[in-house]
Amino acid sequence: MELSKQVVSLELARKLKELGVKQESLFCWNDGKLGTWDEPTRFGNPELYAAFTVAELGEMLPKSLKYKFSDIGHRDADLHTGKILGGGEGWYLQYTDRPNNYVDCAATAPTEADTRAKMLIYLVENELVML
């Protein structure tokens, strides 16, 4: 599988950096090119964006969330991910409350890395995680 399909897209990498996510990844985007952090002079652009891998994003995403279910309390939602079935293409990721299968938040994208990045962006923007 191509490396570019195993890391977050440049667009989402920019958004993650803008949100203040620490730029700690094995790979980086520089001027639209994928490389490693020790290669930036080869690309000639000082603006670098972490190209997080599926595994790196998996480490950043919480395994479960506490969310406000109603005025009476909170519930736990567990992380679930997989390939979209039934003719769809791509990946999904969602936090669900197992007894009722309540979906608190969900993300989909063509690649698993982008799906995880979209969820991380949602969690940071909604102050559900602090990085």
N, C-alpha and C positions, 0 to 999 in steps of 0.2 A: 504494500500500500504506500502511496506517495506520502512523503512527510507533510506536505501542505494539507492533507486530509486528516492528519493526526494532531494538528495544532489549531488553535483558534485563528479565525480569519483576521486579516489586517484591520478591518472595520471594527470588529469587536475588541481586538487588542487595544486600539486607540481609546475606545470607550472605557475599558477597564483601567487604563492608565489615567484617564481624565477623572475617574472616580476615586483615584488614590490607591488602587491596588498595587502592592509592592511588586516591583518589576524583577522578580526572582524566578527565572525560568532557564532551562538549558538553551532554548532557542530564542531568537528575536526577529522582528520585522524591521527592516531598514530600507526606506525608499521603495517599498513594495516587494522587496526581495527577502527571502527567508535565509537565515544564517545563524551563526552562533555569536555570542557576545565578544569573542576574541577576534572577530572578523570585521568590526565596524569600519575600519579605515579602508577596507577593500571596497565598500559600498559608497563611501564619500559623503554620508549624510549623518549628522550628529543626532538626529531625532530617532530614537530607538523605542520599540514597543515589544514587551515580552510576548512571545508566541507560546502561550501556555499549552502544554500537552493535556490529553485526556486525564492522565494520572495526576498531574499537577493541579488541575482544576478539581479533581475528585478529592484531593487533600484539603482544598479550601472550602468545599461545600460541607455544611453540617449534615450529619447522618439523620438528624431529626430536628424539627423546629417546634417551639411552643408558640401557638398562635391564639389570638383572642377569638374564641368561638361565639361568645355572646356576652352580655353584661354580667352573667353569673360565673364566668370562669374561662380558663384556657384549656386547650387540648394539645396533645403531642401529634405531630405529623411526621411520618417516616419517608425517607427518600427512596424513590423507585425510578428505575431507568430501563430503557430497552429500545428495540427497533420498532418502528411503527408497523402495525400489521394491517391486513385487510386491504391491500392494494396501495397503501400509502408508502412513501419513501422517506427515509430519514430516521431521526431519533426523537424520543420524548423523554422528559424528565419531569417528575412531579413529586410533591409532598402530599401524602394522603394519610388520613385518619382511618386506619384499617377497619375498625368495627363498622363504620358507616361508609367507608370508601369516599369520604369527603375530600375533594381536591382543594387544597388551600391555594396553591400556585403551581403552574405548569409552564413548560417551555418545549418548543419543538424547533428543529433545524435539520438541514441536510446531513450534517456531520455530528458525531457525538461531542466533539470538542466545542463546536458552536452552541450546541444545546446546553452544555454545562456552563459556558460563558454567559449565555442569555439568562440562565437562572441566577448565576452569581450577580450579574448586573441588577436583576430584579431585587434580590435580597439586600444588596448594598443600598440601592436607591430608596428602598422602603424601610431602611434601618433595621432589618431583621438579622443582619450579621454585621460585625465590626471587624475589619481587617487591618 
